[in-house]
């Protein structure tokens, strides 16, 4: 049947040549396969809204007298070059015989060939991209699980191996913590008025200035002894903050021993128990990130909400006798609502780590640490006759393999464990600090809160001549530094520092 759409112009040479080409497998006059019979030319943007299709270009729609885009009559109207054709017109021309059908068939075949070739190329490229992505992920996995470098700057197993690197705290911007229930339980009655008056404000400026100068001198002496010293960032601790459970101001970043515990090549951030110390970790984040980037492990213990349920709001303390009675009954201001602990309640001796249940460290916190460190380390709970247990290192300070200072005013209930293991238990002399010197957060027994630079060198307060003599009798040379005003903020040399690297290996001293 002849097409109803008739060309008015004469066939071109290209069209005549096309008509002489070999017929396709299905024949010029037969119906094309479904893939071709369903073909639709792409829509022209200008005609999309009118439901028409754009006339194809290339072999079919190229310039010349034989192209489909030549002027032709369609019913009453005429179609000019570049105009659009009804979809039915193009389909009929493709399916009927003649040169125009051949041109259309070749055009469609070439288009399908391009589509198929493009699909193969895209599939191949996608496969290559997927393989490359998998290789990149595998490389990233290998990097993430690579062993700790041999030159990792963090490595410490005990309190006495040769000290090579240490963090020393800052007294700058230190603020008096608000007088909350947990602060009241950890301070002496004679200072309660001080906290009620100055809570949220700076410690006395003159005293603070002297403390800052003392710690700077301490850092200089450590450097002269060959120790690398790092410091936390200064922060404005007077800024008030609020969580869904409480609001408070900050305190300081003076005592890194309270918040950081190094076990092997791992730095553990303690969750703390005072609300005024909730954000204290921020001062140490830059240092810890640097250590992490150099290969150290970094663990932050679960942060407590510090909601009211964590504290016994009716904790009955009115006198020292009350404190002794409550401690004997195992009652503390912190409950077992959620894990909490200060790192300074732990002290290390190789594979064995000792800890006390205190006003700031509960059994849940101890159990978290026990599970976290098992099976490589053994965590032992020990206790003392202490009316106000908080931080172990002014009560029980391990200073060497088989050598421990034990506070005579706070005897250890499990001391036989050490004696049976062959340890020497030393009773330090009575402190010499005068009664009128302010100690807002601690006792005079900071005299035994010393820092061992190695088994034969100890940093000790320059004013404590009696304990200096004790160390000299033990064959340990003393490095004397005056930090009397820094003591007032709640710590001695051990508290003011956190040893990051000591040259030694993991050993057991109780097997």
C-alpha positions in Angstrom: 0.0 0.0 0.0 1.3 3.4 -0.9 1.9 5.9 1.8 -0.7 8.7 2.0 2.2 11.1 2.6 3.7 11.9 -0.8 6.9 13.8 -1.5 6.4 16.6 -3.9 10.2 17.0 -4.7 12.2 14.5 -6.8 14.2 11.8 -5.0 17.8 12.8 -4.3 20.8 10.7 -5.4 21.3 9.7 -1.8 17.7 8.4 -1.5 18.1 6.5 -4.8 21.3 4.9 -3.6 19.7 4.0 -0.3 16.8 2.3 -2.0 19.3 -0.1 -3.8 20.9 -1.3 -0.6 20.2 -4.8 0.7 16.9 -5.3 2.4 17.0 -5.9 6.2 16.3 -9.5 7.4 12.7 -8.8 7.9 12.2 -7.4 4.4 11.3 -3.9 3.3 7.6 -4.5 3.1 7.2 -6.5 6.3 6.6 -5.5 9.8 9.7 -4.6 11.9 10.5 -6.4 15.1 8.9 -5.1 18.3 12.1 -3.2 19.3 11.8 -1.1 16.2 8.0 -1.0 15.9 7.8 0.6 19.3 10.5 3.2 18.6 9.6 6.8 19.2 11.8 9.7 18.2 12.9 11.9 21.1 10.6 14.8 21.9 11.6 18.3 20.7 11.5 20.7 23.6 9.3 23.1 21.8 6.8 20.5 20.9 6.7 18.5 24.1 3.7 20.3 25.3 1.8 19.6 22.0 2.4 15.8 22.1 4.5 15.8 18.9 7.9 14.3 18.3 10.9 16.0 16.7 12.0 14.9 13.2 15.2 12.9 13.5 18.4 14.3 12.1 21.4 12.6 10.6 21.0 10.3 7.6 17.3 10.8 7.5 16.9 14.4 8.3 20.1 15.9 6.8 20.2 18.7 4.3 19.4 18.2 0.6 16.4 17.5 -1.5 16.0 13.9 -0.4 15.8 14.7 3.4 12.6 14.2 5.3 12.9 17.8 6.4 12.3 19.2 2.9 9.0 21.0 2.3 6.2 18.5 1.9 2.5 18.6 1.9 0.6 17.0 4.7 -3.1 17.3 4.2 -3.9 20.9 3.8 -0.7 22.3 5.4 3.0 22.1 4.6 5.9 21.0 6.9 9.0 23.1 6.7 12.6 22.1 7.4 13.1 21.8 11.2 9.4 21.5 11.9 7.9 18.6 13.8 6.0 15.6 12.4 3.2 13.7 13.9 4.4 10.5 15.6 2.2 8.4 13.2 3.8 9.9 10.1 7.3 9.0 11.1 6.3 5.5 12.1 4.6 4.9 8.8 7.6 6.0 6.8 9.8 3.7 8.8 7.6 0.6 8.2 6.7 1.1 4.5 9.0 0.1 1.7 11.0 2.4 -0.5 14.1 4.5 -0.1 12.7 6.6 2.8 12.0 3.4 4.7 15.6 2.2 4.1 16.9 5.5 5.4 14.8 5.3 8.5 15.8 1.7 9.2 19.5 2.5 8.9 19.0 5.5 11.1 17.2 3.5 13.8 19.8 0.7 13.5 22.6 3.2 14.0 20.8 4.7 17.0 20.2 1.3 18.6 23.9 0.4 18.0 25.0 3.5 19.8 22.6 2.8 22.6 23.9 -0.8 23.0 27.5 0.3 22.7 26.9 3.1 25.3 25.3 0.6 27.7 28.2 -1.8 27.4 30.7 1.1 28.0 28.7 2.3 31.0 28.5 -1.2 32.5 32.2 -1.7 32.1 32.9 1.7 33.6 30.5 1.0 36.5 32.3 -2.3 37.1 35.6 -0.6 37.1 34.4 2.2 39.5 32.9 -0.4 41.8 36.2 -2.4 41.9 38.1 0.8 42.5 35.7 1.8 45.3 36.1 -1.7 46.9 39.9 -1.4 46.7 39.8 2.1 48.3 37.6 0.8 51.1 39.9 -2.2 51.6 42.9 0.2 51.7 41.0 2.4 54.3 40.2 -0.7 56.3 43.8 -1.8 56.3 44.8 1.7 57.4 42.2 1.8 60.2 43.3 -1.6 61.6 47.0 -1.1 61.2 49.1 -1.9 64.4 50.1 0.8 66.8 53.4 2.4 65.6 56.5 1.5 67.5 57.1 5.2 68.2 53.7 5.8 69.8 54.2 8.6 72.4 51.8 7.0 74.9 53.0 4.1 77.0 53.0 3.7 80.7 52.3 0.7 82.9 53.2 1.8 86.5 54.1 4.8 88.7 57.9 4.5 88.7 59.5 3.6 85.3 61.7 6.3 83.8 59.4 9.3 83.0 59.8 10.7 79.5 56.6 12.7 78.8 54.0 14.2 81.1 50.9 16.5 81.1 51.0 19.2 83.8 47.8 21.0 84.7 46.9 24.7 84.7 45.7 27.0 87.5 44.8 29.8 85.1 41.1 30.9 85.4 40.5 28.4 88.2 37.1 28.9 89.8 35.5 27.8 93.1 32.9 25.1 92.4 29.3 25.8 93.4 28.5 24.4 96.8 26.4 21.4 95.7 25.8 18.2 97.7 28.8 16.3 96.2 31.2 19.3 96.9 29.9 19.5 100.5 30.6 15.8 101.0 34.2 16.1 99.9 35.2 19.2 101.8 35.8 20.1 105.4 33.2 22.0 107.4 35.6 24.9 108.1 35.6 25.7 104.4 31.9 25.5 103.7 31.4 29.2 104.2 34.2 29.8 101.6 32.3 27.7 99.0 29.0 29.3 99.8 30.5 32.8 99.4 32.7 32.3 96.4 31.1 29.4 94.5 31.2 30.1 90.7 33.8 32.9 91.2 37.6 32.9 90.9 39.8 31.6 93.6 41.5 34.5 95.4 43.5 36.2 92.7 46.7 36.7 94.7 46.8 33.1 95.8 46.1 31.9 92.3 48.9 34.0 90.8 51.4 32.4 93.2 50.1 28.9 92.3 50.5 29.6 88.6 54.1 30.7 89.1 54.9 27.6 91.2 53.6 25.3 88.5 55.5 27.1 85.8 58.7 26.5 87.8 57.8 22.9 88.3 57.5 22.5 84.5 60.9 24.1 84.0 62.5 21.7 86.4 60.8 18.7 84.7 62.2 19.9 81.4 65.7 20.2 82.9 65.4 16.6 84.1 64.8 15.6 80.4 61.0 15.2 80.6 58.7 16.5 77.8 56.0 18.6 79.2 52.5 19.2 77.7 49.8 21.6 79.0 46.0 21.7 78.6 44.3 24.6 76.9 43.3 27.6 79.1 39.5 27.9 79.4 37.2 30.4 81.0 35.7 28.2 83.8 33.4 31.0 85.1 31.0 30.4 82.2 27.7 28.9 83.3 26.4 25.9 81.5 23.2 23.9 81.6 22.3 20.3 80.7 18.8 18.7 80.9 19.6 17.6 84.4 21.6 20.4 86.1 23.4 23.7 85.7 26.8 24.8 87.0 29.9 26.7 86.3 33.3 25.0 85.7 36.3 24.6 88.0 39.7 24.1 86.4 42.1 21.9 84.5 44.7 21.8 87.3 44.7 18.1 88.0 45.1 15.9 84.9 45.5 12.8 87.2 41.8 13.2 88.1 40.5 12.9 84.6 43.1 10.9 82.6 44.4 7.4 83.2 47.1 5.9 81.0 47.2 2.1 80.8 49.7 0.9 78.3 49.2 2.8 75.1 45.7 3.8 75.9 44.4 7.1 77.4 41.2 6.7 79.3 39.0 9.7 80.0 37.3 9.4 83.3 33.6 10.4 83.5 34.1 12.4 86.7 31.5 12.9 89.4 31.4 16.6 90.2 29.0 18.7 88.2 31.6 21.5 88.1 33.9 19.2 86.3 31.5 17.9 83.7 33.2 19.7 80.8 36.8 19.6 82.1 37.8 17.1 79.4 37.6 20.0 76.8 40.9 21.4 78.1 42.7 18.2 77.2 41.0 17.3 73.8 43.7 18.9 71.6 46.5 17.0 73.4 44.6 13.7 73.3 43.8 14.1 69.6 47.5 14.7 68.9 48.3 11.5 70.8 45.6 9.6 69.0 46.9 10.8 65.6 50.3 9.4 66.6 48.9 6.0 67.3 47.6 6.0 70.9 44.3 4.4 71.8 41.7 6.8 73.2 38.7 5.7 75.3 36.2 8.0 76.9 34.2 6.2 79.6 30.4 6.6 79.6 29.6 10.2 80.5 27.1 10.3 83.4 24.1 12.5 83.3 24.8 13.7 86.8 21.1 13.8 87.4 19.9 14.2 91.0 19.6 10.4 91.3 23.4 10.0 91.1 23.7 11.8 94.5 22.3 11.1 98.0 20.6 14.5 98.4 20.2 13.8 102.2 23.8 12.6 102.8 24.1 13.3 106.6 27.5 14.9 107.3 27.8 17.3 110.2 31.1 16.2 111.8 34.2 14.1 111.3 32.5 11.4 113.4 29.6 11.3 111.0 32.0 10.8 108.1 33.8 8.0 109.9 30.5 6.3 110.6 29.2 6.6 107.1 32.5 5.4 105.6 32.5 2.3 107.9 28.9 1.6 106.7 30.0 1.9 103.1 27.8 4.9 102.5 28.9 7.6 100.1 27.4 10.7 98.5 27.4 9.1 95.1 24.9 6.3 94.4 24.9 3.4 91.9 22.5 5.2 89.6 25.1 5.2 86.8 28.8 4.6 86.4 31.2 7.4 87.6 34.8 7.5 88.7 37.8 9.9 88.9 41.0 8.5 87.4 42.9 9.5 90.6 41.1 6.7 92.5 43.2 4.2 90.5 46.9 3.4 90.9 48.9 1.1 88.7 51.4 -1.6 89.3 51.9 -3.4 86.0 49.2 -6.0 85.4 47.5 -5.1 88.7 45.6 -1.9 89.2 44.2 -0.9 92.6 41.1 1.2 93.2 39.0 2.5 96.1 35.3 3.1 96.3 35.1 6.8 97.2 32.9 9.8 97.2 33.5 10.2 93.4 34.0 6.6 92.3 31.2 4.1 92.6 31.1 0.3 92.1 29.5 0.7 88.7 32.4 2.8 87.5 34.9 0.3 89.0 33.1 -2.6 87.2 33.1 -0.7 83.9 36.9 -0.3 84.2 37.3 -4.0 85.3 35.5 -5.2 82.2 37.2 -2.7 79.9 40.7 -3.7 81.0 40.2 -7.5 81.2 41.8 -9.9 80.6 45.2 -8.1 80.3 44.8 -6.3 83.6 43.4 -7.2 87.0 41.5 -4.5 88.9 41.5 -4.9 92.7 39.3 -3.0 95.2 41.0 -1.9 98.4 39.7 0.2 101.2 41.0 2.4 104.0 40.0 3.8 107.4 39.2 7.1 105.8 36.4 9.4 106.8 36.4 11.2 103.4 37.8 8.9 100.7 38.5 10.8 97.5 41.6 10.0 95.3 43.9 7.3 96.4 47.3 8.9 95.9 47.5 10.8 99.2 46.5 7.6 101.1 48.3 4.9 99.2 51.0 5.8 96.7 53.1 3.1 95.0 56.6 4.4 94.4 58.5 1.4 93.1 58.4 -2.3 92.4 57.5 -3.8 95.7 57.5 -0.4 97.5 54.4 1.5 98.6 53.7 4.6 100.9 50.8 3.9 103.2 49.2 6.8 105.1 49.4 5.9 108.9 46.2 7.9 109.6 44.3 5.9 107.0 45.5 2.3 107.2 44.7 -0.1 104.3 42.3 -2.9 105.2 43.9 -5.2 102.6 47.6 -4.5 103.4 48.3 -8.2 104.0 47.9 -8.7 100.3 51.0 -6.6 99.7 53.0 -8.0 102.5 52.4 -11.6 101.4 53.6 -10.6 97.9 56.9 -9.5 99.5 56.2 -5.7 99.2 57.7 -3.2 101.6 55.1 -0.9 103.2 56.4 2.5 104.3 54.7 4.8 106.7 55.6 8.4 105.6 56.3 11.0 108.3 53.7 13.6 109.5 53.4 16.5 107.1 54.9 19.8 108.0 52.4 22.2 106.3 51.2 24.8 108.8 47.6 24.8 110.1 46.9 28.3 108.9 47.7 27.5 105.2 44.5 27.1 103.2 43.7 23.7 101.9 40.3 24.1 100.3 40.1 20.7 98.8 42.6 18.4 100.4 44.4 17.4 103.6 48.0 18.0 104.7 48.9 14.5 103.5 49.6 15.9 100.1 53.2 15.6 101.4 53.2 12.0 100.2 51.5 12.8 96.9 54.9 12.7 95.1 55.9 12.1 91.5 58.5 9.4 90.7 60.8 10.4 87.8 62.2 6.9 88.0 63.0 4.4 90.8 65.8 6.6 92.1 64.5 10.1 91.6 61.4 11.7 93.2 59.8 15.2 93.0 58.9 16.3 96.5 57.8 19.5 98.1 60.8 21.8 99.1 59.1 22.5 102.5 58.7 18.9 103.5 62.1 18.2 104.9 61.1 15.1 106.9 59.8 13.2 103.9 62.9 14.3 101.9 65.0 12.6 104.6 62.9 9.4 104.3 63.5 9.2 100.6 67.2 9.7 101.0 67.3 6.9 103.5 65.7 4.7 100.8 68.5 5.6 98.4 66.1 7.9 96.3 67.4 11.3 95.4 64.9 14.2 95.8 64.1 16.9 93.4 62.8 19.7 95.5 60.1 22.1 94.2 57.9 24.5 96.2 54.2 24.2 95.2 52.6 25.2 98.6 50.1 27.6 97.0 49.3 25.0 94.3 48.5 22.5 97.1 45.6 24.7 98.1 43.8 23.9 94.9 43.6 20.2 95.8 46.7 18.3 94.7 50.4 17.5 95.0 52.9 16.5 92.4 51.1 13.3 91.5 47.7 15.1 91.1 49.1 18.0 89.1 50.5 15.5 86.5 49.6 12.6 84.3 52.5 10.6 83.0 52.1 9.9 79.3 55.2 7.9 78.6 57.5 5.9 80.9 60.2 3.7 79.5 59.3 0.2 80.6 57.4 -3.0 79.8 54.2 -4.6 81.2 55.0 -6.9 84.1 53.3 -8.6 87.0 54.5 -7.8 90.5 52.1 -10.2 92.3 52.6 -13.6 90.6 
